[in-house]
Amino acid sequence: MSEEQHALPRPEQDSYLELLARGAAVEAYDRPALLARATGADATTLAGLEHAKQLALRVRAELEGRRRREAELSALFETAHDLAGLRDLDAVLRAIVQRARSLLGTEVTYLSLNDPVAGDTYMRVTEGSVSARFQQLRLGMGEGLGGLVAQTARPYVTDNYFDDDRFRHTRAIDAGVRDEGLVAILGVPLTLGSQVIGVLFAADRRARVFEREQVALLGSFAAHAAVAIDTANLLSETRTALTELERANGIIRDRSAVIERASEVHDRLTELVLRGGGVQDVTDAVSEVLGGTVEFTEAPPSGAADDGRAVRHGDDWVAAVSAGGEVFGALVLRGDTGPDPVDRRTLERAAMVTSLLLLAHRSAGEAEQRVRGELLDDLIDAPDRDPRLLKDRATRLRADFDAPHVVLAARVEGPGGTGGGAARGCAGPLPGGRSQGAGADRQRLWSAASHLAATRRGLASARDGGTVLLLPLDPGDTAADVARRTARDLGRTLREPVTVGASSPVDAPATRPGAIAPAYAEARRCLDALALLGRTGEGAAAQDLGFLGLLLADAGDIDGFVDRTIGQVVTYDRRRGTDLIRTLDAYFASGMSPARTKDRLHVHVNTVAQRLERIGRLLGPDWQSPDRALEVQLALRLHLMAPALKR
């Protein structure tokens, strides 16, 4: 460290760290030096402050760059996720232009596609456009900025459209652009192989210079759009092919030889079920009948249909093994690129029989799962039982109670899940009779969690509208690692989001059985916090949630903090029947924009202004300053989470 840095007073160094911690504006970084100069600091101190300021600004710029790149990668990941579940091409393309507009910060984004039949280009999707004429534009090939992009298959950008003579202007295009008020325009090609099928645009109604990173980002979105269009075309072709195959299958079914063969397969599979055969017996029998190699895999290849229909996957044919919406795996016919419809039907029937066998085996295993659940319930509800008896029961279940463990609370988020930690009971019993009917999704969650716990030498039980798991902590793992892995594995099995909250690690349950109940309460608080923070489908422990996580682990004086910060607003709502707390929440969620707040609340902007004025009188004139706003937002979040934190 230099002498200047040694000479720098520690409080001044801390001031720059505080600016970084609260995300202060660039102008705020001049304040420490100005204060030091005003108090007569010497040249060495001032030089040290300047050096510290430059370092702090560099760190701030790096953090902002990383946040921006993280947002870009997240948007691209979400777009790829949309493509993976492609159902509506227009919806995917709209999502692409919306995310492009948000990340590039432009006023308008739009996408045009080539029409090879009409020989022109037309607007397919627009975002932020206000002109009907612009939205209905059809451009001749080679006209306008889009024509230049299509001709060169390269991105093109202009900071002033009407002053740029590097492309061919036409009256119709210029009228539409002028009507929309666009000035700066960036266009990137949508390409499939070497063919340009359209153009993705980002535009502003003012002069603007687009950076290289923004050009590259829009190009990435264009690549996703091209994939979406190509996928939709392939899906259409696949549906046509399936229709033709079904017609051929109907003809083949009319032949007596086909009926005899199908009957033979049916008899063999029925015999397997009656004599208690296993999955390997089914694959061996079907391999013999089909004259090929049939294997069972627990991880179905992408593209396998949930309803058990046989579909092609590369050179193989795949039929999912599923029941009640739960996928157990798949039967794969290896290396047969063209089985006839009867062979495919045989593979599908074998998949159905396999699902029945697996369900039967699961029923036999559910007895053990119930015993595991009862042991976990005893640890939570009756921690004063003899630890030696608890350890003996765990040993018989092959659970290691001498190792550190993590308690996990899991819940299905969605129409079938509770979405908010409801107490037990409402629609039909889960196995073991503990939760009165939380529905089919909770039944499936309990079943999947029990299987997962058994494979990891742990315990699982249906509880409080979800599932609780007690899993050993492997060396090198943290509680957060276990939570994330569990959320991923359960979500993959159920094919819908599963949120998992984890406790802090618990010492060996054999010696501290009384620690399980508090750990479960902590895991449930973490689970509810994830839902309130909009992080459904994730797994996390308290340490993942920063200061909020500390409060979850040790509630402290939360009520006092909330009362000191926003207590007057809460009291006002309670006495007057007003909605100031919800307005405050919507205002921060809308980036402190009254216009967006009124949209979120579905009220007039004047109503929002009146409510904010009332909030200002209750909280004081400085409630929107950075420091106060942070405290208010934290207190607001804790107030909304109060039921979860008090469990």
C-alpha positions in Angstrom: 0.0 0.0 0.0 1.3 3.5 -0.9 2.1 6.2 1.6 -0.9 8.2 0.4 -3.1 5.3 1.0 -1.6 4.8 4.5 -2.2 8.5 5.2 -5.8 8.3 4.2 -8.1 8.5 7.3 -10.1 5.3 7.8 -13.5 7.1 8.0 -12.9 8.6 4.6 -12.1 5.2 3.2 -15.3 3.9 4.8 -17.4 6.6 3.2 -16.6 5.3 -0.3 -17.5 1.8 0.8 -20.8 3.1 2.1 -21.5 4.8 -1.2 -20.8 1.5 -3.0 -22.9 -0.4 -0.6 -26.0 1.7 -1.1 -25.5 2.1 -4.9 -25.1 5.9 -4.8 -25.1 8.1 -7.9 -21.7 9.0 -9.5 -22.1 12.6 -8.3 -22.1 11.5 -4.7 -18.4 10.3 -5.0 -17.2 13.9 -5.1 -18.6 14.7 -1.7 -15.9 13.2 0.6 -13.1 15.2 -1.2 -15.2 18.4 -1.1 -15.8 17.9 2.6 -12.2 17.3 3.3 -11.1 20.3 1.3 -13.7 22.4 3.1 -12.2 21.3 6.5 -8.7 22.2 5.4 -7.3 18.8 4.7 -3.7 18.7 3.4 -2.6 17.8 -0.1 -1.6 14.3 0.8 -5.0 13.6 2.3 -6.8 15.1 -0.7 -4.6 13.0 -3.1 -5.4 9.9 -1.2 -9.1 10.7 -1.4 -8.9 11.2 -5.1 -7.2 7.9 -5.5 -9.8 6.2 -3.3 -12.6 7.8 -5.3 -11.2 6.6 -8.6 -10.9 3.0 -7.2 -14.5 3.2 -5.9 -15.8 4.5 -9.3 -14.0 1.7 -11.1 -15.6 -0.9 -8.7 -19.0 0.8 -9.3 -18.6 0.6 -13.0 -17.6 -3.0 -12.8 -20.6 -3.9 -10.6 -23.0 -2.1 -13.0 -21.5 -3.9 -15.9 -21.9 -7.2 -14.2 -25.5 -6.5 -13.3 -26.2 -5.5 -16.8 -24.6 -8.7 -18.2 -26.5 -10.8 -15.6 -29.8 -9.2 -16.8 -28.9 -9.9 -20.4 -28.0 -13.5 -19.7 -31.1 -14.0 -17.7 -33.3 -12.6 -20.5 -31.6 -14.9 -23.0 -32.1 -17.9 -20.7 -35.8 -17.0 -20.3 -36.1 -16.8 -24.0 -34.4 -20.2 -24.5 -36.8 -21.5 -21.8 -39.8 -20.1 -23.8 -38.5 -21.9 -26.9 -38.1 -25.2 -25.0 -41.9 -25.1 -24.2 -42.9 -23.5 -27.5 -46.7 -23.6 -27.9 -47.6 -20.2 -29.4 -45.1 -18.7 -31.9 -46.6 -15.2 -31.6 -46.2 -15.3 -27.8 -42.5 -16.3 -28.0 -41.8 -13.5 -30.6 -43.6 -11.0 -28.4 -41.5 -12.0 -25.4 -38.3 -11.6 -27.5 -39.1 -8.1 -28.6 -40.3 -7.1 -25.2 -37.1 -8.3 -23.5 -35.0 -6.7 -26.3 -36.7 -3.4 -25.6 -36.3 -3.6 -21.9 -32.6 -4.5 -22.0 -31.5 -2.1 -24.7 -33.6 0.7 -23.1 -35.2 1.7 -26.5 -38.6 3.2 -27.0 -39.6 0.8 -29.8 -38.7 -2.8 -30.9 -40.2 -4.6 -33.8 -39.7 -7.7 -36.0 -40.4 -8.1 -39.7 -40.6 -11.3 -41.7 -40.1 -12.0 -45.4 -43.1 -13.2 -47.4 -41.7 -15.3 -50.2 -45.1 -15.6 -51.9 -45.9 -11.9 -52.0 -42.2 -11.0 -52.5 -42.1 -8.4 -49.8 -41.6 -7.9 -46.0 -44.2 -7.3 -43.4 -44.4 -6.3 -39.7 -45.0 -9.4 -37.5 -44.5 -8.1 -34.0 -44.1 -4.6 -32.5 -43.5 -3.3 -29.0 -43.8 0.3 -28.0 -45.3 1.4 -31.4 -48.2 3.9 -31.4 -48.7 4.3 -35.1 -51.2 2.1 -36.9 -49.6 3.0 -40.3 -46.2 1.9 -39.0 -47.6 -1.4 -37.6 -49.1 -2.3 -41.0 -46.1 -1.5 -43.2 -45.2 -3.9 -46.0 -41.9 -3.2 -47.6 -40.6 -4.2 -51.0 -37.4 -6.3 -50.9 -34.3 -4.1 -50.8 -36.2 -1.0 -49.6 -35.3 0.9 -46.4 -32.9 0.1 -43.6 -34.4 -3.4 -43.3 -33.8 -4.1 -46.9 -30.1 -3.2 -46.5 -29.9 -5.6 -43.5 -31.5 -8.4 -45.5 -29.2 -7.8 -48.5 -26.0 -7.8 -46.5 -27.1 -10.3 -43.7 -25.3 -7.9 -41.3 -26.4 -5.6 -38.5 -27.0 -2.0 -39.6 -27.4 1.1 -37.4 -28.2 4.7 -38.1 -28.3 7.5 -35.5 -30.5 9.6 -37.7 -32.7 7.8 -40.2 -33.8 10.6 -42.4 -30.3 12.0 -42.8 -28.8 8.6 -43.8 -28.5 8.1 -47.6 -26.8 4.7 -47.4 -30.1 2.9 -48.0 -33.0 3.4 -50.4 -35.7 5.6 -49.0 -39.3 5.2 -50.2 -42.3 7.4 -49.6 -44.3 4.6 -47.9 -41.5 3.6 -45.5 -40.5 7.2 -44.7 -44.1 8.1 -44.0 -44.5 5.2 -41.6 -41.2 6.0 -39.8 -42.1 9.7 -39.6 -45.6 8.8 -38.3 -43.9 6.7 -35.5 -41.4 9.5 -34.8 -38.3 7.2 -35.0 -34.8 8.7 -35.4 -32.2 6.2 -34.4 -32.7 2.6 -35.6 -30.7 -0.6 -35.2 -31.5 -3.7 -37.3 -30.1 -7.2 -37.1 -30.9 -10.1 -39.5 -32.9 -13.2 -38.7 -31.1 -16.0 -40.4 -31.6 -19.7 -41.0 -28.4 -21.0 -42.4 -27.5 -18.6 -45.1 -31.0 -17.4 -45.7 -32.3 -14.1 -44.2 -36.0 -14.6 -43.2 -36.6 -11.3 -41.5 -35.1 -8.4 -39.4 -35.3 -7.6 -35.7 -35.2 -3.8 -34.9 -34.6 -1.5 -31.9 -35.3 2.2 -32.3 -35.5 5.5 -30.4 -37.4 8.7 -31.1 -34.2 10.6 -30.6 -30.6 10.5 -31.9 -28.7 7.7 -30.2 -25.5 5.8 -30.7 -25.9 2.0 -30.1 -22.9 0.3 -28.5 -21.3 -2.9 -29.9 -22.5 -4.9 -26.9 -26.1 -3.8 -27.6 -25.7 -4.8 -31.3 -24.5 -8.2 -30.2 -27.3 -8.6 -27.6 -30.0 -7.8 -30.2 -28.3 -10.3 -32.6 -28.7 -13.0 -29.9 -32.4 -12.2 -29.6 -32.6 -12.4 -33.4 -31.0 -15.9 -33.3 -33.6 -17.0 -30.8 -36.4 -15.6 -32.9 -35.1 -17.5 -36.0 -35.0 -20.7 -34.0 -38.6 -20.1 -32.8 -39.9 -19.6 -36.3 -38.0 -22.7 -37.5 -39.3 -24.7 -34.6 -42.9 -23.7 -35.3 -42.4 -24.8 -39.0 -41.0 -28.1 -37.9 -43.8 -28.7 -35.4 -46.3 -28.0 -38.2 -44.5 -30.5 -40.5 -44.4 -33.0 -37.6 -48.1 -32.8 -37.1 -48.7 -33.4 -40.8 -46.4 -36.4 -40.7 -48.2 -37.8 -37.6 -51.5 -37.5 -39.4 -50.2 -39.4 -42.3 -48.7 -42.1 -40.1 -52.0 -42.5 -38.2 -53.8 -43.0 -41.5 -51.3 -45.7 -42.5 -51.7 -47.3 -39.0 -55.4 -47.6 -39.5 -54.9 -49.5 -42.7 -52.4 -51.9 -41.0 -54.7 -52.5 -38.1 -57.2 -54.0 -40.5 -54.9 -56.9 -41.4 -55.4 -60.1 -39.5 -51.7 -60.7 -39.1 -51.3 -57.4 -37.3 -54.2 -58.3 -34.9 -52.6 -61.6 -34.2 -49.2 -60.1 -33.4 -50.7 -57.4 -31.2 -52.6 -60.1 -29.3 -49.4 -62.1 -28.8 -47.7 -59.1 -27.3 -50.7 -58.4 -25.1 -50.6 -61.9 -23.8 -46.9 -61.8 -23.0 -47.1 -58.5 -21.2 -50.2 -59.7 -19.2 -48.3 -62.8 -18.1 -45.4 -60.7 -16.9 -47.8 -58.6 -14.8 -49.6 -61.6 -13.3 -46.3 -63.4 -12.2 -44.9 -60.2 -10.7 -42.2 -59.5 -13.4 -40.0 -56.5 -13.3 -38.9 -53.8 -15.7 -36.1 -55.8 -17.1 -38.5 -58.7 -17.9 -40.6 -56.2 -19.9 -37.6 -54.9 -21.9 -36.4 -58.4 -22.6 -39.8 -59.5 -23.9 -40.3 -56.4 -26.1 -36.8 -56.7 -27.4 -37.5 -60.2 -28.5 -40.9 -59.3 -30.1 -39.5 -56.3 -32.0 -36.3 -57.9 -32.9 -34.2 -55.0 -31.6 -32.8 -53.6 -28.3 -35.3 -52.0 -25.9 -33.9 -50.3 -22.7 -35.5 -48.5 -19.8 -34.0 -45.1 -18.7 -35.0 -43.0 -15.7 -34.1 -39.8 -17.6 -36.4 -39.5 -20.6 -34.7 -37.8 -23.6 -36.0 -34.4 -24.5 -39.0 -34.6 -26.8 -40.5 -37.7 -25.2 -44.3 -37.3 -25.0 -45.9 -37.4 -21.5 -48.9 -39.4 -22.7 -46.7 -42.4 -23.6 -46.8 -42.0 -27.4 -43.7 -43.3 -29.1 -41.7 -40.5 -30.8 -38.5 -40.4 -32.7 -35.3 -39.2 -31.0 -32.4 -39.3 -33.3 -32.0 -42.9 -34.5 -34.1 -44.2 -31.6 -37.8 -44.4 -30.7 -38.9 -43.3 -27.3 -42.1 -43.9 -25.3 -42.5 -42.1 -21.9 -43.3 -44.3 -18.9 -45.8 -42.1 -17.0 -48.9 -42.2 -14.8 -51.1 -39.5 -13.4 -48.9 -36.8 -14.9 -45.7 -38.1 -13.3 -42.9 -39.3 -15.5 -41.0 -42.4 -14.2 -38.7 -42.7 -17.3 -38.9 -44.0 -20.8 -38.6 -47.1 -23.0 -36.1 -46.6 -25.8 -36.0 -48.7 -28.9 -32.4 -48.4 -30.0 -31.3 -47.8 -33.6 -34.6 -48.5 -35.4 -35.2 -45.5 -37.6 -38.4 -46.9 -39.2 -40.5 -49.3 -37.1 -44.0 -49.9 -38.5 -47.1 -48.6 -36.6 -47.6 -52.0 -34.9 -44.0 -51.9 -33.5 -44.6 -48.4 -32.2 -47.9 -49.4 -30.6 -46.1 -52.4 -29.0 -43.5 -50.0 -27.5 -46.3 -47.8 -26.2 -48.1 -50.7 -24.7 -44.9 -51.9 -23.0 -44.4 -48.4 -21.6 -47.9 -48.6 -20.1 -47.2 -52.0 -18.6 -43.9 -50.7 -17.2 -45.7 -47.8 -15.5 -48.2 -50.3 -13.9 -45.3 -52.4 -12.6 -43.5 -49.4 -11.2 -46.7 -48.2 -9.5 -47.1 -51.6 -7.9 -43.5 -51.6 -6.7 -44.0 -48.1 -5.4 -47.1 -49.2 -3.4 -44.9 -51.8 -1.7 -42.3 -49.1 -0.9 -44.9 -46.7 0.4 -45.1 -48.7 3.6 -41.5 -48.0 4.3 -41.9 -44.3 3.3 -44.8 -44.0 5.8 -42.5 -45.4 8.5 -39.8 -42.9 7.5 -42.4 -40.1 7.7 -43.6 -41.2 11.1 -40.1 -41.1 12.4 -39.6 -37.6 11.1 -42.9 -36.5 12.5 -41.8 -37.8 15.9 -38.6 -35.8 15.7 -40.6 -32.6 15.1 -43.6 -33.2 17.3 -42.1 -35.3 20.2 -38.4 -34.3 20.5 -38.3 -35.5 24.1 -38.5 -39.2 23.2 -35.6 -41.4 24.0 -32.8 -40.6 21.6 -31.6 -44.2 21.7 -35.0 -45.5 20.4 -35.0 -42.8 17.7 -31.5 -43.8 16.6 -32.5 -47.5 16.6 -35.5 -46.7 14.3 -33.3 -44.7 12.0 -30.8 -47.5 11.8 -33.5 -50.0 10.7 -34.4 -47.5 8.0 -30.7 -47.2 6.9 -30.7 -43.5 7.9 -27.4 -42.1 9.4 -28.3 -40.1 12.5 -24.7 -39.5 13.5 -24.0 -37.1 10.6 -25.0 -33.4 10.4 -28.3 -32.9 8.6 -30.4 -30.2 7.0 -34.1 -29.8 7.4 -35.9 -28.8 4.2 -39.5 -27.5 3.6 -40.8 -28.1 0.1 -43.9 -26.9 -1.7 -45.4 -27.1 -5.2 -46.1 -23.6 -6.5 -49.0 -23.3 -8.8 -52.7 -24.1 -9.1 -52.3 -27.4 -7.3 -49.9 -26.1 -4.6 -50.6 -24.0 -1.6 -48.4 -21.1 -2.7 -48.3 -19.8 0.8 -47.7 -22.4 3.5 -51.3 -23.2 4.4 -51.9 -25.4 7.3 -52.9 -29.0 6.9 -56.1 -30.2 5.5 -58.6 -29.5 2.8 -59.3 -32.1 0.2 -58.4 -35.8 0.9 -55.7 -37.6 2.9 -52.1 -38.0 1.9 -50.4 -41.3 2.7 -50.0 -41.7 6.4 -53.1 -39.6 7.2 -51.1 -36.6 8.3 -52.2 -33.9 5.8 -55.9 -33.9 5.0 -56.0 -33.8 1.3 -53.7 -31.1 -0.1 -54.6 -32.4 -3.6 -52.9 -34.4 -6.3 -49.9 -32.2 -6.6 -49.0 -32.5 -2.9 -49.5 -36.3 -3.2 -47.0 -36.4 -6.0 -44.6 -34.1 -4.1 -44.7 -36.4 -1.1 -44.1 -39.5 -3.2 -41.2 -37.9 -5.1 -39.7 -36.5 -1.9 -40.0 -39.8 -0.1 -38.2 -41.5 -3.0 -35.5 -38.9 -3.0 -35.0 -39.1 0.8 -34.7 -42.9 0.6 -32.0 -42.7 -2.0 -30.0 -40.2 0.1 -30.4 -42.0 3.4 -32.8 -39.4 4.8 -36.5 -39.0 5.8 -39.5 -37.3 4.4 -43.0 -36.6 5.5 -46.1 -34.8 4.2 -46.7 -31.8 6.4 -48.3 -28.3 6.5 -49.5 -28.3 2.9 -46.2 -29.5 1.6 -43.3 -31.8 2.4 -40.5 -31.8 5.0 -37.3 -33.6 4.4 -34.4 -34.4 6.7 -31.2 -35.1 4.6 -27.6 -35.7 5.6 -25.2 -33.0 4.8 -22.3 -34.3 2.6 -18.8 -33.0 3.2 -18.2 -29.8 1.3 -21.9 -29.1 0.8 -23.8 -26.2 2.4 -27.5 -26.1 3.4 -28.1 -23.8 0.3 -26.4 -26.5 -1.9 -28.8 -29.2 -0.6 -31.8 -26.9 -1.0 -31.0 -26.0 -4.6 -30.3 -29.6 -5.6 -33.5 -30.8 -4.0 -35.6 -28.1 -5.7 -34.0 -29.0 -9.0 -34.5 -32.8 -8.6 -38.1 -32.5 -7.3 -39.0 -30.0 -10.0 -37.6 -32.2 -12.7 -39.5 -35.2 -11.4 -42.8 -33.4 -11.1 -42.2 -31.2 -14.2 -43.4 -28.1 -12.4 -41.8 -25.6 -10.0 -41.0 -26.8 -6.5 -39.8 -24.3 -4.0 -37.5 -25.5 -1.1 -36.4 -23.6 2.0 -33.5 -25.0 4.1 -32.6 -24.6 7.7 -29.1 -24.1 9.0 -27.1 -27.3 9.4 -28.2 -29.4 12.5 -25.8 -31.5 14.4 -26.3 -35.3 14.6 -30.0 -35.9 15.3 -29.0 -38.9 17.4 -27.6 -36.5 20.0 -29.8 -33.4 19.4 -33.3 -34.6 18.4 -34.8 -31.4 20.0 -33.1 -29.3 17.3 -35.2 -30.7 14.5 -38.4 -28.8 15.3 -36.8 -25.3 15.4 -34.9 -26.1 12.2 -38.1 -27.0 10.5 -39.7 -23.7 11.6 -36.6 -21.9 10.1 -36.9 -23.9 6.9 -40.6 -22.9 6.6 -39.8 -19.3 7.2 -37.2 -19.4 4.4 -39.8 -21.2 2.1 -42.4 -18.5 2.7 -39.8 -15.8 2.2 -38.8 -17.2 -1.2 -42.5 -17.2 -2.3 -42.9 -13.5 -1.2 -39.7 -12.5 -2.9 -41.0 -14.0 -6.2 -38.3 -16.8 -6.2 -40.7 -19.7 -6.6 -39.2 -22.8 -8.1 -35.8 -22.1 -6.3 -34.1 -23.6 -3.4 -32.3 -21.5 -0.8 -31.2 -21.3 2.8 -31.3 -18.3 5.1 -27.8 -17.2 4.2 -28.8 -16.8 0.6 -31.2 -14.0 1.6 -28.7 -11.6 3.1 -30.0 -9.5 6.0 -33.4 -10.9 5.5 -31.9 -14.3 6.0 -30.5 -13.3 9.3 -34.0 -12.2 10.4 -35.4 -15.5 9.3 -32.8 -17.4 11.3 -33.2 -15.2 14.4 -36.3 -13.0 14.3 -34.9 -10.4 16.7 -36.9 -7.1 17.2 -38.7 -7.2 13.8 -41.9 -5.8 15.1 -40.1 -2.9 16.7 -38.3 -2.1 13.5 -41.4 -2.3 11.4 -43.4 -0.1 13.8 -40.6 2.5 14.0 -40.4 2.7 10.2 -43.9 2.3 8.8 -46.0 1.9 11.9 -48.0 5.1 11.2 -49.0 3.9 7.8 -50.0 0.5 9.1 -52.1 2.2 11.9 -53.7 4.6 9.4 -54.8 1.8 7.1 -56.1 -0.2 10.1 -58.2 2.7 11.5 -59.4 4.2 8.2 -59.8 1.1 6.1 -57.4 2.6 3.4 -54.9 0.8 1.2 -51.7 2.8 1.7 -49.5 -0.2 2.5 -50.5 -1.9 -0.8 -49.9 1.4 -2.6 -46.5 1.7 -1.1 -45.6 -1.8 -2.1 -46.8 -1.2 -5.7 -44.9 2.1 -5.8 -41.6 0.5 -5.0 -42.3 -2.5 -7.3 -42.9 0.0 -10.1 -39.6 1.7 -9.7 -41.1 4.6 -7.8 -43.1 5.6 -10.9 -46.6 6.9 -10.2 -47.6 6.2 -13.8 -46.6 2.5 -13.6 -48.1 2.3 -10.0 -51.5 3.4 -11.2 -51.4 0.6 -13.9 -50.4 -2.0 -11.3 -53.2 -0.8 -8.9 -55.8 -0.1 -11.7 -56.5 3.4 -10.3 -56.2 6.9 -11.6 -52.8 8.6 -11.4 -54.4 11.3 -9.3 -55.4 8.7 -6.8 -51.8 7.5 -6.6 -50.6 11.0 -6.1 -53.0 11.6 -3.3 -52.0 8.4 -1.5 -48.3 9.2 -1.9 -48.9 12.7 -0.4 -50.7 11.1 2.5 -47.8 8.6 3.0 -45.4 11.5 2.9 -47.3 13.3 5.7 -47.2 10.1 7.8 -43.5 9.1 7.2 -41.9 12.6 6.8 -40.7 14.6 3.8 -37.5 12.6 3.3 -39.1 9.1 3.1 -38.1 8.8 -0.6 -34.4 9.6 0.0 -32.1 6.7 -0.7 -31.4 5.8 2.9 -35.0 6.2 4.1 -36.4 4.4 1.0 -34.2 1.4 1.7 -35.4 1.2 5.3 -39.0 1.7 4.3 -38.8 -1.1 1.6 -37.2 -3.5 4.2 -39.8 -2.7 6.8 -42.6 -3.1 4.2 -41.3 -6.5 3.1 -41.0 -7.6 6.8 -44.5 -6.4 7.5 -45.9 -8.4 4.6 -43.8 -11.5 5.7 -44.9 -11.1 9.4 -47.0 -14.3 9.4 -44.1 -16.4 8.1 -41.5 -14.8 10.4 -43.6 -15.4 13.6 -44.0 -19.2 13.0 
